Amino acid sequence: MGQFAATRPFAHVIQDLFVTTEPPKPISYNSARFLLSAAQLSDCPPDSGREVAFAGRSNAGKSSAINCITTNGKLARTSKTPGRTRLINFFSLNRENCRLVDLPGYGYAKVSRDMKDDWQQHLSHYLTERRSLAGLVLVMDIRHPLTDFDQMMVEWCEHNNLPLMILATKADKLKFGQAKTALLGIKSALKDVQCLQHLIMFSATAKTGLEDCRNGLTQWLEG
């Protein structure tokens, strides 16, 4: 005892008994707040922590899905002009260094070919070089799934071993049996895709699949 006290003062021993490690805060998606917009990789926040990105063809319901997940109808811009969002938009969460990322839409934007090529280049840089990217949420319209863009994103995730979640959105536009059949069709088409971790029937209007989506996001963000 005397030897222990000499090397480890008794007051320090008592102090250590009462020192507790504060557990990290549970992630609250309602806490999401706009952080910044980036036109290119160099404009993005510091590449630390973990973030999950959302991608989707224009008019697939990506902004509505993000707004539903965060219970903030104005967080991600929705527009009657699909493809209007041309920047990489970052949203902070209540846990430090955890972010959601809204990637530019693709498809119907009425812009020049040079601008579209520019978007694709910066998007490619982000997806290829962003070390804090923990997973990709691919939003596709359940009525028109697996477009060329969707297939490209699935193949990219598979090639780069990036965890993938698919939200089959606008499920409320179909009868349940039709939506279920469509979901099974997507599952069958992607049966050999190893990176696909979550395939969720989703409706921002009816909140279908909301908790499953949040649980998958939390799994990725908590690492």
Kinemage of the C-alpha trace (Angstrom):
@kinemage 1
@onewidth
@group {chain A} dominant
@subgroup {mainchain}
@vectorlist {calphas} color= white
{ca met a 1} P 0.000 0.000 0.000
{ca gly a 2} L 2.819 2.340 0.886
{ca gln a 3} L 4.584 1.602 -2.377
{ca phe a 4} L 1.346 2.196 -4.358
{ca ala a 5} L 0.743 5.521 -2.584
{ca ala a 6} L 4.252 6.640 -3.401
{ca thr a 7} L 3.764 6.135 -7.106
{ca arg a 8} L 0.067 6.925 -7.286
{ca pro a 9} L -1.125 9.593 -4.786
{ca phe a 10} L -4.264 8.553 -2.912
{ca ala a 11} L -6.113 11.730 -3.975
{ca his a 12} L -5.604 10.799 -7.605
{ca val a 13} L -6.939 7.291 -6.987
{ca ile a 14} L -10.120 8.736 -5.422
{ca gln a 15} L -10.471 11.224 -8.267
{ca asp a 16} L -10.244 8.444 -10.867
{ca leu a 17} L -13.102 6.586 -9.176
{ca phe a 18} L -15.437 9.475 -9.936
{ca val a 19} L -14.232 10.231 -13.456
{ca thr a 20} L -16.734 8.951 -15.999
{ca thr a 21} L -16.530 9.094 -19.741
{ca glu a 22} L -19.390 11.073 -21.215
{ca pro a 23} L -21.172 8.900 -23.807
{ca pro a 24} L -21.589 10.495 -27.222
{ca lys a 25} L -24.921 12.147 -27.904
{ca pro a 26} L -27.469 10.071 -29.786
{ca ile a 27} L -27.719 11.399 -33.316
{ca ser a 28} L -30.801 13.550 -33.799
{ca tyr a 29} L -31.739 14.106 -37.422
{ca asn a 30} L -34.074 16.911 -36.354
{ca ser a 31} L -30.893 18.812 -35.407
{ca ala a 32} L -29.710 19.054 -39.025
{ca arg a 33} L -28.678 22.568 -39.996
{ca phe a 34} L -27.257 23.979 -43.218
{ca leu a 35} L -23.464 24.174 -42.970
{ca leu a 36} L -22.163 25.287 -46.365
{ca ser a 37} L -22.346 24.761 -50.126
{ca ala a 38} L -19.342 23.695 -52.163
{ca ala a 39} L -18.819 24.060 -55.896
{ca gln a 40} L -15.753 21.809 -55.802
{ca leu a 41} L -13.822 19.521 -53.485
{ca ser a 42} L -11.568 22.290 -52.178
{ca asp a 43} L -14.631 24.197 -50.920
{ca cys a 44} L -15.886 21.295 -48.795
{ca pro a 45} L -15.610 21.240 -44.970
{ca pro a 46} L -12.490 19.650 -43.447
{ca asp a 47} L -12.335 15.972 -44.417
{ca ser a 48} L -12.736 14.546 -40.905
{ca gly a 49} L -15.424 12.654 -39.048
{ca arg a 50} L -18.144 10.828 -40.971
{ca glu a 51} L -20.728 11.900 -43.507
{ca val a 52} L -23.405 10.255 -45.632
{ca ala a 53} L -24.229 11.607 -49.085
{ca phe a 54} L -27.558 11.549 -50.929
{ca ala a 55} L -27.615 11.171 -54.711
{ca gly a 56} L -30.481 10.840 -57.138
{ca arg a 57} L -31.730 11.621 -60.582
{ca ser a 58} L -33.626 14.871 -60.783
{ca asn a 59} L -37.298 14.444 -59.899
{ca ala a 60} L -36.656 11.247 -57.910
{ca gly a 61} L -37.621 12.948 -54.640
{ca lys a 62} L -34.176 13.408 -53.079
{ca ser a 63} L -34.852 16.789 -51.485
{ca ser a 64} L -38.209 15.625 -50.134
{ca ala a 65} L -36.533 12.551 -48.637
{ca ile a 66} L -33.863 14.647 -46.885
{ca asn a 67} L -36.504 17.045 -45.559
{ca cys a 68} L -38.571 14.110 -44.270
{ca ile a 69} L -35.584 12.465 -42.555
{ca thr a 70} L -34.645 15.726 -40.810
{ca thr a 71} L -38.245 16.857 -40.145
{ca asn a 72} L -37.376 20.163 -41.791
{ca gly a 73} L -39.407 20.981 -44.862
{ca lys a 74} L -37.010 23.732 -45.931
{ca leu a 75} L -33.617 22.122 -45.309
{ca ala a 76} L -33.029 20.773 -48.806
{ca arg a 77} L -34.490 22.952 -51.513
{ca thr a 78} L -37.353 21.476 -53.481
{ca ser a 79} L -38.258 23.035 -56.777
{ca lys a 80} L -40.676 22.664 -59.649
{ca thr a 81} L -37.595 22.922 -61.853
{ca pro a 82} L -35.732 19.611 -61.320
{ca gly a 83} L -31.944 19.808 -61.250
{ca arg a 84} L -31.867 23.346 -59.897
{ca thr a 85} L -29.426 22.446 -57.107
{ca arg a 86} L -25.947 22.572 -58.619
{ca leu a 87} L -23.752 22.558 -55.515
{ca ile a 88} L -22.711 19.997 -52.919
{ca asn a 89} L -24.658 21.018 -49.814
{ca phe a 90} L -23.504 20.020 -46.336
{ca phe a 91} L -25.706 19.799 -43.227
{ca ser a 92} L -24.323 19.477 -39.706
{ca leu a 93} L -25.848 17.269 -37.013
{ca asn a 94} L -25.839 17.483 -33.219
{ca arg a 95} L -22.880 15.082 -32.992
{ca glu a 96} L -19.580 16.749 -33.816
{ca asn a 97} L -18.119 15.927 -37.234
{ca cys a 98} L -21.239 14.094 -38.419
{ca arg a 99} L -22.824 15.441 -41.594
{ca leu a 100} L -25.447 14.762 -44.234
{ca val a 101} L -24.559 15.763 -47.783
{ca asp a 102} L -26.933 16.637 -50.624
{ca leu a 103} L -25.259 15.973 -53.965
{ca pro a 104} L -26.330 17.756 -57.168
{ca gly a 105} L -29.314 16.252 -58.965
{ca tyr a 106} L -28.830 14.813 -62.389
{ca gly a 107} L -31.072 14.589 -65.419
{ca tyr a 108} L -33.496 17.281 -66.386
{ca ala a 109} L -31.524 20.435 -65.635
{ca lys a 110} L -31.769 22.947 -68.488
{ca val a 111} L -28.149 24.042 -68.508
{ca ser a 112} L -25.315 23.916 -70.987
{ca arg a 113} L -23.441 20.691 -71.681
{ca asp a 114} L -20.243 22.295 -70.376
{ca met a 115} L -21.923 23.020 -67.038
{ca lys a 116} L -23.215 19.456 -66.777
{ca asp a 117} L -19.717 18.144 -67.501
{ca asp a 118} L -18.368 20.470 -64.806
{ca trp a 119} L -20.877 19.135 -62.267
{ca gln a 120} L -19.951 15.544 -63.094
{ca gln a 121} L -16.250 16.286 -62.717
{ca his a 122} L -16.642 17.848 -59.269
{ca leu a 123} L -19.048 15.124 -58.189
{ca ser a 124} L -16.540 12.499 -59.280
{ca his a 125} L -13.778 14.209 -57.289
{ca tyr a 126} L -15.969 14.240 -54.176
{ca leu a 127} L -16.976 10.585 -54.457
{ca thr a 128} L -13.450 9.432 -55.235
{ca glu a 129} L -11.403 11.489 -52.800
{ca arg a 130} L -13.617 12.247 -49.795
{ca arg a 131} L -12.237 10.076 -46.966
{ca ser a 132} L -15.008 10.891 -44.476
{ca leu a 133} L -17.700 9.528 -46.818
{ca ala a 134} L -19.212 6.595 -44.888
{ca gly a 135} L -22.022 5.647 -47.245
{ca leu a 136} L -24.193 6.719 -50.162
{ca val a 137} L -27.982 6.954 -50.206
{ca leu a 138} L -29.271 6.514 -53.748
{ca val a 139} L -32.775 7.909 -54.154
{ca met a 140} L -34.813 6.458 -57.023
{ca asp a 141} L -38.477 6.706 -57.990
{ca ile a 142} L -40.030 3.299 -57.257
{ca arg a 143} L -42.140 3.696 -60.410
{ca his a 144} L -39.071 4.249 -62.610
{ca pro a 145} L -36.160 2.491 -60.858
{ca leu a 146} L -32.667 1.659 -62.045
{ca thr a 147} L -32.221 4.376 -64.646
{ca asp a 148} L -28.853 4.710 -66.351
{ca phe a 149} L -27.793 7.173 -63.640
{ca asp a 150} L -28.911 4.767 -60.899
{ca gln a 151} L -26.987 1.906 -62.473
{ca met a 152} L -23.895 4.085 -62.761
{ca met a 153} L -24.039 5.010 -59.079
{ca val a 154} L -24.578 1.394 -58.008
{ca glu a 155} L -21.602 0.280 -60.093
{ca trp a 156} L -19.461 3.085 -58.668
{ca cys a 157} L -20.286 2.069 -55.083
{ca glu a 158} L -19.608 -1.579 -55.871
{ca his a 159} L -16.260 -0.781 -57.490
{ca asn a 160} L -15.192 1.392 -54.536
{ca asn a 161} L -16.649 -0.805 -51.763
{ca leu a 162} L -18.792 2.071 -50.506
{ca pro a 163} L -21.842 1.029 -48.451
{ca leu a 164} L -25.037 1.732 -50.374
{ca met a 165} L -28.605 2.418 -49.270
{ca ile a 166} L -31.381 2.636 -51.835
{ca leu a 167} L -34.535 4.584 -51.041
{ca ala a 168} L -37.302 3.552 -53.443
{ca thr a 169} L -39.251 6.779 -53.101
{ca lys a 170} L -42.804 7.872 -53.915
{ca ala a 171} L -44.162 4.528 -52.725
{ca asp a 172} L -47.420 6.299 -51.849
{ca lys a 173} L -48.033 6.755 -55.594
{ca leu a 174} L -48.586 2.999 -55.933
{ca lys a 175} L -50.872 0.515 -54.245
{ca phe a 176} L -49.015 -1.453 -51.582
{ca gly a 177} L -48.985 -4.654 -53.646
{ca gln a 178} L -47.579 -2.798 -56.649
{ca ala a 179} L -44.935 -1.081 -54.523
{ca lys a 180} L -43.921 -4.404 -52.964
{ca thr a 181} L -43.615 -6.011 -56.398
{ca ala a 182} L -41.496 -3.103 -57.631
{ca leu a 183} L -39.218 -3.366 -54.591
{ca leu a 184} L -38.765 -7.106 -55.144
{ca gly a 185} L -37.881 -6.338 -58.756
{ca ile a 186} L -35.123 -3.953 -57.639
{ca lys a 187} L -33.870 -6.517 -55.118
{ca ser a 188} L -33.735 -9.216 -57.786
{ca ala a 189} L -31.930 -6.976 -60.269
{ca leu a 190} L -29.272 -6.111 -57.668
{ca lys a 191} L -28.970 -9.534 -56.029
{ca asp a 192} L -25.256 -9.770 -56.838
{ca val a 193} L -24.381 -6.266 -55.612
{ca gln a 194} L -22.290 -6.709 -52.471
{ca cys a 195} L -22.227 -3.066 -51.375
{ca leu a 196} L -26.033 -2.806 -51.066
{ca gln a 197} L -26.773 -2.829 -47.320
{ca his a 198} L -30.255 -1.300 -47.201
{ca leu a 199} L -33.122 -1.383 -49.711
{ca ile a 200} L -36.064 0.584 -48.336
{ca met a 201} L -39.531 1.324 -49.643
{ca phe a 202} L -39.890 5.020 -48.888
{ca ser a 203} L -42.496 7.765 -48.979
{ca ala a 204} L -41.800 11.277 -47.734
{ca thr a 205} L -45.539 11.954 -47.727
{ca ala a 206} L -46.627 8.879 -45.743
{ca lys a 207} L -43.337 8.567 -43.772
{ca thr a 208} L -43.012 4.983 -45.010
{ca gly a 209} L -39.533 3.584 -44.313
{ca leu a 210} L -38.463 6.621 -42.294
{ca glu a 211} L -37.257 4.777 -39.196
{ca asp a 212} L -35.476 2.092 -41.218
{ca cys a 213} L -33.683 4.845 -43.121
{ca arg a 214} L -32.662 6.705 -39.969
{ca asn a 215} L -31.412 3.495 -38.361
{ca gly a 216} L -29.242 2.761 -41.406
{ca leu a 217} L -27.838 6.291 -41.407
{ca thr a 218} L -27.011 6.065 -37.710
{ca gln a 219} L -25.204 2.774 -38.260
{ca trp a 220} L -22.953 4.414 -40.825
{ca leu a 221} L -22.401 7.680 -38.975
{ca glu a 222} L -21.526 5.983 -35.702
{ca gly a 223} L -19.103 3.707 -37.492
